[in-house]
């Protein structure tokens, strides 16, 4: 049996580099569940932020500082969403790849 690929976690290592989890728990362990919960929060936060940004962008009286602030937050939310997508995509590839057939 092939060992699973390391899971990209939704938070960086202390160095700022990507953080991975190597585990055979098939997503049932504490860190895997914590990562799942954090991904859910990140995506929900991005959705909420998008709603606020749309309202702000419609407001003709919005100040440049407000627009810059929401732009920075949107960039952070997009970064988080792309990280979640990358992590989930890697896990989907693992499920779809049956590996070599036994001889």
Buried (B, 14 or more C-beta within 10 A) or exposed (E): EEEBEEBBBBEEEEEEEBBBBEBEEEBEEEEBEBBBEBBEEBBEBBEEBBEEBEEBEEEEEEEEEEBEEBEEBBEBBEEBBEBBEEBBEBBEEEEEEEEEEEE
